[in-house]
């Protein structure tokens, strides 16, 4: 049965849908497709976490769930649509078989777009980029709420988008974070406005080239209705805007840490200023907030990348018609999640900072550039990325580097080439040990305490994913913070 023209008010009876992956978005897709009347088969090789409980619930509701080794090796017969979880490569057997058979492959984002309620056309304000997505979306959501709108952060952060669009009480607007993986499987979305914050080397274990990675990021601009927000400091983002096929009348709006030109948002001394969404933009700028407003609840509020994220969020909100006062109030009220430039301790003139969320070189570089003298804690899974540009740019700020994790040698090699005078300490072991036995992070903190001098910042900005040693970046950050507090 052809599912391509079905929406939330249509009968999905007779549609056989396969859902690949039973994580957060996969479960949401399977649950809602089942609710709409489709015949759902959910497949996942993993039985970890809460997947068995999710499987049991879906089976009670009438779905066919198959977990464990071999569950995703073969695509069932008679399938009408395959909904894939983000991160599944197109070369995965299940997806490759679907493509070979001519079966549509949707991501959860694509499914959510198709299930929007036509009676309540809730606008989507979308954000992607190598770094800063979550912070920007959460800033945007805070601004929208300050404007009195029923908003929620969804997508790659917060609630699955399918859950949001199927909510019986419609939202006024959605602040949507999208990864390149999610965008890869999205074909019909038409955001009201969208931003690409930056494009830097990442996920080269998934993509064959940077060009392919950038192309998926650029998909967010396709069919944009009002504003394509781009980073003036990153020409690639502007190129993606120029290549996009947008709705007639949509504008390109740059954000910059310099003085904004007409049609941009930027900085006028310490003021975040709008020259894009005011009538007098040819001759003047409107004050949105000050840098000190950003720092009210955010210790890293004056860091350049935090200001850039705030400008991008402000541009998206202003494109939706939000007032200057709401931008200011929303940014004042914003509180970042943990593990993003979080100060965990200070002693003897040394500040200890957890930025475990910096999971690629570009993010780590932004973090390093916020401090003058750093004992850098880095390492983990590099995902095919290189660190030469980071060391060339930020190497002069390094007091020392302490390296952990599977791909620590990748960072060590870059340091030896471009900053050979920086002392490097390698903490061995690819897995954590029990806390009582003094695990790797405790040894990292001890080494950092020996190396740091008054005025230094000991910065956990790994530039790598965490799964070689930890469950996720949050567990890594918690281990660092715990070790720091015990040491201090």
C-alpha positions in Angstrom: 0.0 0.0 0.0 1.3 3.5 -0.9 1.9 5.4 2.4 3.4 8.5 0.7 0.2 10.6 0.8 -1.1 9.5 4.2 -1.3 12.0 7.1 -2.5 12.0 10.7 -6.3 12.0 9.8 -6.0 9.2 7.2 -6.4 5.5 7.9 -3.1 3.7 8.0 -4.9 0.3 8.1 -3.2 -2.0 5.6 0.2 -0.2 5.7 3.0 -2.5 6.8 5.7 -0.3 8.4 9.1 -1.5 9.6 10.8 0.6 12.3 14.6 0.2 12.4 15.9 0.8 15.9 14.0 0.9 19.2 15.7 3.9 20.9 13.9 7.1 21.8 12.9 8.2 18.3 12.3 4.6 17.1 9.9 3.8 19.9 8.0 7.0 19.3 7.7 6.2 15.6 6.5 2.6 16.2 4.1 3.7 19.0 2.4 6.3 16.9 2.3 4.3 13.7 0.6 1.5 15.6 -1.8 4.1 17.0 -2.7 5.2 13.5 -3.6 1.7 12.5 -0.5 0.6 10.6 0.9 -3.0 11.0 4.2 -2.3 12.7 7.3 -4.5 12.8 10.0 -3.0 15.1 13.6 -4.4 14.8 16.7 -3.8 16.9 19.9 -5.8 17.2 20.3 -4.5 20.8 18.6 -5.7 23.9 20.3 -3.1 26.1 18.7 -0.5 28.3 14.9 -0.3 28.4 14.4 -1.9 25.0 12.9 -5.1 26.4 10.3 -3.0 28.3 9.6 -1.0 25.2 9.2 -4.2 23.2 6.8 -5.6 25.7 4.6 -2.5 25.7 4.5 -2.4 21.9 3.6 -6.1 21.7 0.7 -5.5 24.1 -0.5 -2.8 21.7 -0.3 -5.2 18.8 3.1 -4.6 17.2 5.6 -7.3 16.1 8.9 -6.6 17.9 12.1 -8.5 17.2 15.2 -7.9 19.3 18.6 -9.4 19.4 21.4 -10.6 17.1 20.2 -11.1 13.5 17.0 -9.1 14.1 17.9 -6.5 11.5 19.7 -8.7 9.0 16.7 -9.3 6.7 13.9 -6.9 5.7 10.5 -8.6 6.0 8.3 -9.2 2.9 5.4 -6.9 2.0 6.8 -3.8 3.5 5.3 -0.4 2.5 7.6 2.0 4.4 10.8 1.7 6.5 11.2 4.3 9.3 14.8 4.4 10.4 16.4 5.7 13.6 19.1 8.4 13.1 22.6 7.1 12.9 21.7 4.0 10.7 23.9 4.2 7.6 22.3 3.8 4.2 24.6 0.8 3.7 23.1 -1.0 6.7 21.5 -4.3 5.4 18.0 -3.4 6.3 18.2 0.0 4.6 20.1 -1.2 1.6 17.4 -3.9 1.0 14.6 -1.3 1.3 16.4 0.9 -1.3 16.9 -2.1 -3.6 13.2 -2.9 -3.4 12.1 0.7 -4.0 10.6 1.0 -0.5 10.5 4.5 0.9 13.0 5.1 3.8 11.9 7.8 6.2 13.5 9.1 9.4 11.4 10.0 12.4 11.6 13.7 11.4 10.1 12.9 8.0 7.3 10.9 9.6 6.6 13.7 12.1 6.4 16.2 9.2 3.8 14.0 7.5 1.8 13.6 10.7 1.4 17.3 11.4 -2.2 18.4 12.1 -3.3 20.4 9.0 -5.9 22.2 11.2 -3.0 23.5 13.4 0.0 24.2 11.1 2.5 24.6 13.9 5.7 26.3 12.5 9.1 24.6 12.9 12.2 26.7 13.7 15.0 24.3 12.9 18.7 24.3 13.9 21.6 22.2 12.8 25.4 22.5 12.9 28.4 20.6 14.0 28.4 22.3 17.3 26.1 24.5 19.4 22.8 22.9 18.3 21.4 21.9 21.7 22.3 25.2 23.3 20.9 27.3 20.5 17.6 25.3 20.4 17.3 25.6 24.2 18.0 29.4 24.0 15.4 29.6 21.2 12.8 27.7 23.3 13.5 30.0 26.2 12.9 33.1 24.1 9.7 31.7 22.6 8.4 30.9 26.0 9.3 34.4 27.2 7.1 35.6 24.4 4.2 33.7 25.9 4.1 31.0 23.2 3.5 27.3 23.9 6.9 26.1 22.7 9.0 23.0 23.2 12.5 21.9 22.3 12.3 18.7 20.2 14.3 16.5 17.8 17.8 15.6 18.6 17.2 17.1 22.1 14.2 16.7 24.4 10.9 15.2 23.1 10.8 13.1 19.8 9.2 15.3 17.2 6.5 12.7 16.5 5.4 13.0 20.1 5.2 16.7 19.8 3.2 16.8 16.6 0.7 14.1 17.8 0.0 16.0 21.1 -3.7 16.6 21.3 -3.0 20.1 22.5 -1.2 21.8 19.6 2.0 23.7 20.2 2.3 27.3 19.0 5.8 26.7 17.6 8.5 24.0 17.8 12.2 24.6 18.4 13.7 21.7 16.5 17.3 20.4 16.8 18.3 18.3 13.8 21.5 16.2 13.3 23.0 15.5 9.9 21.8 11.9 10.4 18.2 13.0 10.9 18.4 15.4 7.9 19.8 12.6 5.7 16.4 10.8 5.8 14.2 14.0 5.6 12.7 14.9 2.2 9.6 17.0 2.5 10.1 19.2 5.6 9.5 22.9 5.1 10.8 24.9 8.1 9.4 28.3 8.8 13.1 29.3 9.4 16.3 27.4 9.8 19.9 27.9 10.8 23.2 26.1 10.1 25.5 27.2 12.9 28.7 25.9 11.5 30.1 23.0 9.5 33.3 21.4 10.8 34.9 18.0 10.6 32.8 15.3 12.3 31.2 11.9 11.8 33.7 11.0 9.1 33.3 7.4 10.3 29.7 7.7 8.8 30.2 9.9 5.8 32.5 9.2 2.9 33.5 12.9 2.7 33.1 16.3 4.2 31.1 17.3 1.1 28.5 14.6 1.9 28.3 15.7 5.5 27.9 19.3 4.6 25.2 18.4 2.0 23.1 16.7 4.7 23.4 19.8 6.9 22.3 22.0 4.0 19.1 20.0 3.6 17.6 22.0 6.5 17.4 25.0 4.2 15.3 23.3 1.6 11.8 24.7 1.3 12.4 27.3 4.1 9.6 29.8 4.2 10.9 32.9 6.0 14.6 33.0 6.9 17.8 31.0 6.3 20.1 31.9 9.1 23.8 31.4 8.4 27.1 32.1 10.2 29.1 34.9 8.6 32.3 33.5 10.0 31.7 30.1 8.2 31.4 30.6 4.5 30.2 27.0 4.0 27.0 27.9 5.8 26.4 30.8 3.4 27.2 28.5 0.4 24.5 26.1 1.6 22.0 28.9 1.7 22.8 30.0 -1.8 22.3 26.4 -3.1 19.0 25.8 -1.3 15.7 25.8 -3.1 13.6 27.9 -0.7 10.0 29.3 -0.8 9.8 32.5 -2.7 10.3 35.5 -0.4 12.6 33.7 2.1 15.5 35.7 3.2 19.2 35.0 4.0 20.1 36.4 7.5 23.7 36.3 8.7 24.8 36.3 12.3 28.2 37.7 13.2 30.4 38.5 16.2 31.3 41.7 14.3 29.3 44.8 13.4 26.2 43.6 11.6 25.5 44.7 8.1 22.0 45.3 6.8 20.1 42.0 7.0 22.2 40.6 9.8 22.3 40.3 13.5 25.6 40.9 15.4 27.5 42.8 18.0 27.7 46.5 18.5 30.3 46.7 21.3 28.7 44.6 24.1 25.1 44.7 22.6 23.5 42.0 20.6 21.9 44.0 17.8 19.3 43.3 15.1 19.6 44.9 11.6 17.5 42.2 9.9 14.0 42.4 11.4 13.4 46.1 11.9 12.0 48.6 9.4 14.8 51.0 9.8 17.5 48.4 9.2 19.2 50.5 6.5 20.1 53.2 9.0 19.9 51.7 12.5 20.0 48.6 14.7 17.7 47.4 17.5 19.1 46.3 20.8 18.2 42.7 21.7 20.2 42.2 24.9 23.7 42.6 26.2 26.5 40.1 26.8 26.0 40.6 30.5 22.4 39.4 30.1 23.8 36.1 28.7 26.0 35.6 31.7 23.3 35.9 34.3 22.8 32.1 34.5 25.6 31.0 32.2 29.2 31.0 33.5 30.4 30.8 29.9 28.0 33.5 28.7 30.7 35.8 27.3 32.5 33.0 25.4 32.4 33.8 21.7 30.5 30.6 20.7 27.9 31.2 23.4 27.3 34.7 22.0 27.1 33.3 18.5 24.5 30.7 19.6 22.5 33.4 21.2 22.5 35.5 18.0 21.4 32.6 15.9 18.6 31.8 18.4 17.6 35.5 18.4 17.5 35.6 14.6 15.2 32.5 14.4 12.9 34.0 17.1 12.8 37.4 15.4 11.9 35.7 12.1 8.9 34.3 13.9 7.8 37.8 15.0 9.1 37.6 18.6 9.7 41.0 20.3 13.0 42.4 21.3 12.0 42.3 25.0 11.2 38.6 24.7 14.6 37.9 23.2 16.2 39.7 26.1 14.0 38.0 28.7 14.5 34.5 27.2 18.2 34.8 27.0 18.4 36.2 30.6 16.4 33.2 31.8 18.3 30.6 29.9 20.3 28.0 31.9 22.6 25.7 30.0 22.5 21.9 30.6 25.3 20.3 32.6 28.6 19.5 31.0 28.7 22.6 28.9 31.4 24.9 30.2 30.4 24.2 33.7 32.7 25.4 36.5 33.0 22.5 38.9 35.6 23.9 41.3 38.2 26.6 42.1 41.2 26.5 44.3 44.6 28.3 44.6 43.8 30.4 41.5 43.0 27.3 39.3 39.5 26.9 37.8 38.2 23.5 36.9 35.8 23.4 34.0 33.7 20.5 32.6 32.9 20.8 28.9 32.4 17.1 28.3 29.8 17.9 25.7 32.7 19.1 23.4 32.7 15.8 21.5 34.5 16.9 18.3 37.6 19.0 17.6 35.6 22.1 16.5 33.7 22.1 19.8 36.9 21.6 21.8 38.6 24.4 19.9 35.7 26.8 20.7 36.0 25.9 24.4 39.8 26.3 24.5 39.6 29.7 22.9 37.5 31.0 25.8 40.5 30.7 28.2 44.0 32.1 28.1 46.0 29.3 29.8 44.7 25.8 29.8 45.6 22.3 31.1 43.6 20.4 28.5 42.0 17.1 29.2 41.1 15.4 25.9 40.7 12.0 24.2 38.2 9.3 23.5 36.7 8.2 20.2 37.8 10.6 17.4 35.2 9.3 14.8 37.8 9.8 12.1 38.4 13.5 12.9 41.9 15.2 13.0 43.2 17.7 15.5 45.8 19.6 13.5 43.7 22.7 13.0 42.7 22.8 16.7 46.3 22.6 17.9 47.5 25.2 15.3 44.7 27.6 16.5 44.8 27.0 20.2 48.1 25.4 20.9 49.7 28.6 22.3 47.0 28.6 25.1 48.0 25.2 26.4 50.0 24.8 29.6 49.8 21.0 29.1 47.6 18.3 27.7 46.4 15.1 29.5 45.2 12.5 27.1 42.9 9.5 27.7 40.9 7.1 25.6 41.2 4.9 22.6 42.3 7.6 20.1 44.5 9.6 22.3 47.4 9.1 20.0 45.6 11.0 17.2 45.7 14.1 19.5 49.2 13.4 20.7 50.5 13.3 17.1 48.9 16.6 16.3 50.5 18.1 19.4 53.9 16.8 18.5 53.6 18.3 15.0 52.3 21.7 15.9 53.0 22.3 19.6 56.0 20.2 20.4 56.8 22.2 23.5 53.5 21.5 25.2 53.9 18.8 27.9 51.8 15.7 27.2 50.7 13.2 29.9 49.0 10.0 28.8 46.7 8.3 31.2 46.5 4.7 30.1 43.5 2.4 30.2 40.6 2.3 27.8 38.0 1.5 30.4 37.1 3.0 33.7 37.9 1.2 36.9 35.8 1.3 40.0 35.8 4.7 41.7 37.3 3.2 44.9 40.2 1.8 43.0 41.1 5.2 41.5 39.8 5.2 38.0 41.3 6.9 35.0 39.6 10.3 35.6 40.9 10.5 39.2 44.4 10.0 37.8 43.7 12.7 35.2 42.7 15.2 37.9 45.8 14.3 40.0 48.1 14.9 37.0 46.3 18.2 36.2 46.6 19.4 39.8 50.4 18.9 39.5 50.6 20.8 36.2 48.3 23.7 36.8 49.5 27.2 37.9 47.5 30.1 39.4 45.4 31.7 36.6 45.1 28.4 34.7 42.0 26.6 33.7 41.9 22.8 33.8 39.5 22.1 31.0 37.8 18.8 30.1 37.0 19.4 26.4 37.7 16.0 25.0 37.1 16.7 21.3 36.0 13.0 21.1 33.0 10.8 21.8 33.0 9.0 25.2 31.7 5.5 24.5 35.1 3.8 24.7 35.3 4.5 28.4 31.9 5.8 29.5 28.2 5.3 28.7 27.9 8.9 27.4 29.4 12.4 27.7 27.4 13.1 30.8 28.9 10.1 32.7 32.3 11.3 31.6 31.6 14.8 32.9 30.3 13.5 36.1 33.4 11.4 36.6 35.6 14.4 36.1 33.5 16.6 38.4 33.5 14.0 41.1 37.2 13.5 40.9 37.8 17.3 41.0 35.6 17.7 44.1 37.4 14.8 45.9 40.7 16.4 45.0 39.8 19.9 46.2 
